[in-house]
Amino acid sequence: TKVTEKLEEVVMIWTKQIRQVLVESEQIRREADDVGPSAELEHWKSRMSSFNSLLDEIKSSRVKKIISILQAARSKTLKQWKELDGSITVAANEAKDNVRYLYTLDKFFDPLANAPPVMMEHIPSLMNTICMIYCTSPYYNTSERMTSLFLKITNQMINTCKMYLCEG
C-alpha cells in the first residue's frame, strides 16, 4: 500500500542517519598532542549522551507505531532496522560501561594535573585502577583504548612537569 511504502521510506531515512552516527562514532579521534586523560572521560560521556538520546528516540511511541505497522505489513526494511537497533544498544552500553570505569580514574586526574611533579605517590594506585579496568571491562580492555588512555595520562604528566619548570 501507499502508506506502507511511505513508512518504509521514513525507516530507510532513519536507517541511513543511524548508520552515519555509528560510522562517525567509530572514526579515529583527532586530538591535540597535549590532551589529558579527563578528555577521555568527556569523550565517553558525550558519546553516552548521544547514544542514549538516540535510544530514547528509537523507543518513542511514534517510532514504535511505525515499526509495528511495518511488522504487520511484513516489510523487508525491518531486518536492517533490527540490526541497527541492536548496534545502537551495544554502542550505548559500551559508552555507559566505559564512563563507569573511567570515573574510577577521575580522582587521579586532578592530582596528576595540579600536583608538583612528585606525583609518583599517585602512580601505583593509578596503575592498579587501570589494571582493574583492563581486567574487568568488557569494552575498554582493548589495546587501542588502553593506548589512548596511557597517551593522555603521559601527556598530563608532561604538561604538569612543564608547568612546574616554567614556574620555578
Disulfide bonds with the S-S distance in Angstrom:
none
